[in-house]
């Protein structure tokens, strides 16, 4: 009898845990999945007008490099070769990709160099 009460109590606790913790997370995921996701772009081609441009990511002698806007010498050269990237990325780097903040530049470097 004690085992049956313990087993029933354990099942009840598991049900309460499931309904209180796990079930609401499924409902939130379902609500978010119903909304279409908008793709966020972290960069703008350097040829586009952007007054807030502080950094430009582009090709520097075959390497992915970061430049401060208006400077000809890179302040950071990555260990990623441009020739190892897909053609679309190589074309964007030839034009130059603007970043308004260090955080955006970090995202770009992560995207291109990982």
TORPAPA-758226 format. One line per field, with one value per residue: residue number from 0; residue in one letter; x negated, y, z of N, C-alpha, C in turn. Coordinates in nm, 4 decimals. Example, Ala and Ser with C-alpha at 12.3 -4.5 7.8 and 13.67 -1.06 7.14 Angstrom:
// residues 2
nr c(0  1)
rest c(A  S)
n_X c(-1.3190  -1.2850)
n_Y c(-0.5690  -0.2250)
n_Z c(0.7800  0.7080)
ca_X c(-1.2300  -1.3670)
ca_Y c(-0.4500  -0.1060)
ca_Z c(0.7800  0.7140)
c_X c(-1.3200  -1.2900)
c_Y c(-0.3300  0.0030)
c_Z c(0.7800  0.7870)
This chain:
// residues 114
nr c(0  1  2  3  4  5  6  7  8  9  10  11  12  13  14  15  16  17  18  19  20  21  22  23  24  25  26  27  28  29  30  31  32  33  34  35  36  37  38  39  40  41  42  43  44  45  46  47  48  49  50  51  52  53  54  55  56  57  58  59  60  61  62  63  64  65  66  67  68  69  70  71  72  73  74  75  76  77  78  79  80  81  82  83  84  85  86  87  88  89  90  91  92  93  94  95  96  97  98  99  100  101  102  103  104  105  106  107  108  109  110  111  112  113)
rest c(X  X  X  X  X  X  X  X  X  X  X  X  X  X  X  X  X  X  X  X  X  X  X  X  X  X  X  X  X  X  X  X  X  X  X  X  X  X  X  X  X  X  X  X  X  X  X  X  X  X  X  X  X  X  X  X  X  X  X  X  X  X  X  X  X  X  X  X  X  X  X  X  X  X  X  X  X  X  X  X  X  X  X  X  X  X  X  X  X  X  X  X  X  X  X  X  X  X  X  X  X  X  X  X  X  X  X  X  X  X  X  X  X  X)
n_X c(-0.0816  -0.1956  -0.3880  -0.2317  -0.1065  -0.3328  -0.4251  -0.2075  -0.2133  -0.4610  -0.4113  -0.2187  -0.3700  -0.5514  -0.3703  -0.2777  -0.5168  -0.5695  -0.3427  -0.3739  -0.6305  -0.7478  -0.5397  -0.4422  -0.6688  -0.6618  -0.4285  -0.5058  -0.7085  -0.5599  -0.3969  -0.5862  -0.6819  -0.4775  -0.4931  -0.6309  -0.9797  -1.2009  -1.4781  -1.7736  -2.0030  -2.3451  -2.5218  -2.6058  -2.6620  -2.9636  -2.9365  -2.6833  -2.4983  -2.5737  -2.5813  -2.6629  -2.8814  -3.1621  -3.3508  -3.5037  -3.4883  -3.6994  -3.8816  -4.2258  -4.5118  -4.4503  -4.3552  -4.1004  -4.0150  -3.9893  -3.9065  -3.9300  -3.6878  -3.7635  -4.0373  -4.3388  -4.4975  -4.4719  -4.3431  -4.3121  -4.3927  -4.2672  -4.3049  -4.1929  -4.1744  -4.0739  -4.0324  -3.9445  -3.6822  -3.3261  -3.2101  -3.0185  -3.0655  -3.3303  -3.2911  -3.1400  -3.3302  -3.5187  -3.3861  -3.3573  -3.2383  -3.0270  -3.0272  -2.8654  -2.9224  -3.1479  -3.0452  -2.8843  -3.0900  -3.2274  -3.0369  -3.0379  -3.3053  -3.2991  -3.1140  -3.2471  -3.4939  -3.4719)
n_Y c(-0.1188  0.1258  0.1544  0.1882  0.4314  0.5967  0.5667  0.6734  0.9344  1.0161  1.0080  1.2079  1.4330  1.4420  1.4950  1.7485  1.8945  1.8701  2.0010  2.2569  2.3517  2.2433  2.2239  2.5001  2.6072  2.4785  2.5885  2.8584  2.8311  2.7387  2.9607  3.1493  3.0253  3.0548  3.3093  3.4813  3.4860  3.7584  3.8289  3.9524  4.1899  4.2342  4.3888  4.6352  4.6961  4.8682  5.0498  5.1517  5.4301  5.5391  5.7069  5.6459  5.4837  5.3373  5.1451  4.9281  4.6236  4.4407  4.3062  4.2637  4.2430  3.9751  3.8761  3.8719  4.1742  4.4425  4.7815  5.1199  5.3654  5.5650  5.5244  5.3850  5.1795  4.8643  4.7988  4.5585  4.2380  3.9395  3.5789  3.4553  3.3592  3.5282  3.3926  3.1452  3.1709  3.1630  3.2604  3.4686  3.5965  3.6788  3.8687  4.0631  4.1443  4.2611  4.4933  4.6038  4.6071  4.7760  4.8677  4.9919  4.9868  4.8505  4.6120  4.5249  4.4949  4.2884  4.0822  4.0546  3.9737  3.7338  3.5950  3.5766  3.4663  3.2266)
n_Z c(0.0000  0.0826  -0.1127  -0.3398  -0.2861  -0.2745  -0.5396  -0.6821  -0.5816  -0.6815  -0.9570  -0.9688  -0.8917  -1.1082  -1.3170  -1.2391  -1.2542  -1.5280  -1.6375  -1.5317  -1.5973  -1.8392  -2.0355  -2.0721  -2.2044  -2.4513  -2.5529  -2.5801  -2.7731  -2.9872  -3.0375  -3.1167  -3.3447  -3.5223  -3.6211  -3.8969  -3.9586  -3.9743  -4.1659  -4.0362  -4.1319  -4.0936  -4.2232  -4.4684  -4.8084  -4.8961  -5.0969  -5.0724  -4.9406  -4.6205  -4.3370  -4.0827  -4.0878  -3.9510  -3.9716  -4.2145  -4.3737  -4.5743  -4.8572  -4.8196  -4.9681  -5.0263  -4.7849  -4.5305  -4.3924  -4.1514  -4.1660  -4.0553  -4.1234  -4.3991  -4.3858  -4.5252  -4.4428  -4.2891  -3.9576  -3.8476  -3.9485  -4.0528  -4.0159  -4.2271  -4.5577  -4.8509  -5.0884  -5.0049  -4.9445  -5.0304  -5.3605  -5.3603  -5.1148  -5.1586  -5.3605  -5.2217  -5.0347  -5.2029  -5.2793  -5.0312  -4.6987  -4.4918  -4.1449  -3.8629  -3.5923  -3.3417  -3.2534  -3.4686  -3.6535  -3.5278  -3.5539  -3.8311  -3.8782  -3.7411  -3.8966  -4.1457  -4.0844  -3.9498)
ca_X c(0.0000  -0.2839  -0.4514  -0.1329  -0.0900  -0.4566  -0.4260  -0.1058  -0.2656  -0.5686  -0.3467  -0.1538  -0.4761  -0.5998  -0.2678  -0.2805  -0.6392  -0.5495  -0.2440  -0.4165  -0.7578  -0.7747  -0.4276  -0.4423  -0.7761  -0.6139  -0.3314  -0.5802  -0.7772  -0.4585  -0.3533  -0.6933  -0.6981  -0.3718  -0.5290  -0.7413  -1.1033  -1.2621  -1.6224  -1.8415  -2.1300  -2.4419  -2.6132  -2.5608  -2.7766  -3.0294  -2.8924  -2.5577  -2.5184  -2.5525  -2.6589  -2.7102  -2.9876  -3.2873  -3.4436  -3.4789  -3.5521  -3.7259  -3.9993  -4.3541  -4.6155  -4.4043  -4.3099  -3.9868  -4.0720  -3.9010  -3.9603  -3.8500  -3.6352  -3.8505  -4.1793  -4.3836  -4.5719  -4.3836  -4.3852  -4.3057  -4.3955  -4.2326  -4.3806  -4.1081  -4.2068  -3.9558  -4.0141  -3.8800  -3.5417  -3.2381  -3.2196  -2.9319  -3.1378  -3.4466  -3.2424  -3.1030  -3.4536  -3.5820  -3.3164  -3.3716  -3.1154  -3.0267  -2.9768  -2.8519  -2.9730  -3.2413  -2.9649  -2.8525  -3.2149  -3.2514  -2.9464  -3.0886  -3.4272  -3.2575  -3.0509  -3.3417  -3.6168  -3.4512)
ca_Y c(0.0000  0.2422  0.1669  0.2411  0.5744  0.6616  0.5682  0.7700  1.0669  1.0464  1.0405  1.3383  1.5342  1.4510  1.5626  1.8906  1.9504  1.8781  2.1036  2.3891  2.3952  2.2009  2.2557  2.6406  2.6348  2.4339  2.6865  2.9768  2.7968  2.7317  3.0970  3.2138  2.9599  3.0989  3.4378  3.4704  3.5486  3.8543  3.8145  4.0751  4.2051  4.3039  4.4689  4.7074  4.7148  4.9974  5.1412  5.2121  5.5467  5.5108  5.8075  5.5953  5.3861  5.3617  5.0396  4.8602  4.4930  4.4160  4.2299  4.3327  4.1528  3.8372  3.8401  3.9483  4.2754  4.5488  4.9163  5.2316  5.4414  5.6711  5.4885  5.2904  5.0714  4.7914  4.7909  4.4179  4.1442  3.8070  3.4666  3.3954  3.4012  3.5611  3.2897  3.0284  3.2036  3.1502  3.3707  3.5795  3.6676  3.7461  3.9883  4.1627  4.1978  4.3488  4.6215  4.6526  4.5929  4.8765  4.8367  5.1153  4.9702  4.7382  4.4912  4.4824  4.4470  4.1579  3.9869  4.0314  3.8928  3.5993  3.5316  3.5514  3.3998  3.1036)
ca_Z c(0.0000  0.0882  -0.2448  -0.4338  -0.2528  -0.3185  -0.6859  -0.7241  -0.5486  -0.7772  -1.0846  -0.9525  -0.8959  -1.2460  -1.3948  -1.2020  -1.3117  -1.6728  -1.6709  -1.4871  -1.6527  -1.9767  -2.1232  -2.1145  -2.3005  -2.5814  -2.5997  -2.6264  -2.8970  -3.0914  -3.0682  -3.1919  -3.4735  -3.6107  -3.6787  -3.9920  -3.9129  -4.0647  -4.1633  -3.9984  -4.2008  -4.0106  -4.3021  -4.5857  -4.8978  -4.8786  -5.2013  -5.0308  -4.8549  -4.4788  -4.2656  -3.9544  -4.1117  -3.8797  -4.0093  -4.3412  -4.3863  -4.7153  -4.8965  -4.8101  -5.0177  -5.0208  -4.6507  -4.4778  -4.3039  -4.1027  -4.1819  -4.0055  -4.2368  -4.4473  -4.3759  -4.6269  -4.3795  -4.1974  -3.8181  -3.8130  -4.0609  -4.0007  -4.0712  -4.3298  -4.6944  -4.9294  -5.1920  -4.9447  -4.9215  -5.1470  -5.4569  -5.3168  -5.0092  -5.2200  -5.4308  -5.1212  -4.9762  -5.3021  -5.2679  -4.8939  -4.6215  -4.3847  -4.0105  -3.7870  -3.4564  -3.3222  -3.2403  -3.6043  -3.7111  -3.4672  -3.6189  -3.9672  -3.8695  -3.7008  -4.0122  -4.2529  -4.0407  -3.8728)
c_X c(-0.0865  -0.3523  -0.3559  -0.1108  -0.2143  -0.4646  -0.3266  -0.1519  -0.3760  -0.5121  -0.2814  -0.2564  -0.5318  -0.4988  -0.2670  -0.4033  -0.6239  -0.4551  -0.2893  -0.5404  -0.7702  -0.6640  -0.4239  -0.5537  -0.7376  -0.5135  -0.4012  -0.6493  -0.6785  -0.4107  -0.4587  -0.7079  -0.5924  -0.4044  -0.6412  -0.8637  -1.1554  -1.4120  -1.6856  -1.9757  -2.2239  -2.5335  -2.5436  -2.6798  -2.8333  -2.9849  -2.7603  -2.5864  -2.4825  -2.6417  -2.7192  -2.8228  -3.1147  -3.3945  -3.4038  -3.5572  -3.5736  -3.8535  -4.1238  -4.4641  -4.5782  -4.3552  -4.1900  -4.0421  -3.9687  -3.9746  -3.8718  -3.8077  -3.7308  -3.9992  -4.2138  -4.4562  -4.4807  -4.4365  -4.3764  -4.3042  -4.3722  -4.3217  -4.3007  -4.1440  -4.0783  -3.9282  -3.9472  -3.7303  -3.4582  -3.2435  -3.1359  -3.0036  -3.2593  -3.4037  -3.2042  -3.2285  -3.5291  -3.5202  -3.3437  -3.2375  -3.1237  -2.9716  -2.9757  -2.9114  -3.0741  -3.1649  -2.9271  -2.9772  -3.2489  -3.1644  -2.9957  -3.2125  -3.3944  -3.1963  -3.1517  -3.4578  -3.5943  -3.4119)
c_Y c(0.1260  0.2639  0.2293  0.3911  0.6511  0.6731  0.6708  0.9129  1.1093  1.0838  1.1783  1.4515  1.5513  1.5245  1.7126  1.9606  1.9700  1.9925  2.2442  2.4403  2.3652  2.2431  2.4034  2.6734  2.5874  2.5334  2.8116  2.9480  2.7914  2.8699  3.1694  3.1544  3.0074  3.2304  3.4190  3.5451  3.6438  3.8410  3.9498  4.0801  4.2863  4.3927  4.5305  4.7207  4.8556  5.0982  5.2089  5.3298  5.5100  5.6053  5.7538  5.4929  5.4266  5.2620  4.9807  4.7302  4.4683  4.3353  4.3179  4.2337  4.0061  3.7902  3.9253  4.0444  4.3815  4.6829  5.0137  5.3119  5.5545  5.6401  5.3820  5.1700  4.9978  4.7951  4.6479  4.3355  4.0052  3.7002  3.3924  3.4503  3.4226  3.4514  3.1637  3.0490  3.1786  3.2755  3.4917  3.6633  3.7412  3.8736  4.0987  4.2261  4.2867  4.4883  4.6866  4.6451  4.6855  4.8200  4.9663  5.1082  4.8561  4.6071  4.4380  4.4282  4.3089  4.0495  3.9528  3.9419  3.7494  3.5247  3.4915  3.4618  3.2732  2.9894)
c_Z c(0.0000  -0.0465  -0.3454  -0.4101  -0.2975  -0.4694  -0.7389  -0.6957  -0.6441  -0.9127  -1.0800  -0.9582  -1.0371  -1.3345  -1.3655  -1.2599  -1.4616  -1.7083  -1.6332  -1.5590  -1.8017  -2.0721  -2.1636  -2.2147  -2.4397  -2.6388  -2.6522  -2.7581  -3.0115  -3.1324  -3.1501  -3.3310  -3.5724  -3.6795  -3.7800  -3.9402  -4.0185  -4.0519  -4.1349  -4.0694  -4.1140  -4.0922  -4.4209  -4.6779  -4.8851  -4.9831  -5.1651  -4.9378  -4.7122  -4.3997  -4.1357  -3.9701  -4.0373  -3.9203  -4.1440  -4.3408  -4.5344  -4.7335  -4.8847  -4.8453  -5.0021  -4.8856  -4.6114  -4.3736  -4.2682  -4.1112  -4.1069  -4.1278  -4.2728  -4.4403  -4.4796  -4.5683  -4.2806  -4.0539  -3.7682  -3.9415  -4.0033  -4.0630  -4.1783  -4.4662  -4.7727  -5.0323  -5.1367  -4.9226  -5.0466  -5.2340  -5.4155  -5.2111  -5.0652  -5.2903  -5.3327  -5.0597  -5.0742  -5.2957  -5.1326  -4.8246  -4.5013  -4.2550  -3.9317  -3.6475  -3.4517  -3.3101  -3.3789  -3.6737  -3.6566  -3.5286  -3.7585  -3.9644  -3.8309  -3.8190  -4.1183  -4.2096  -3.9594  -3.9620)
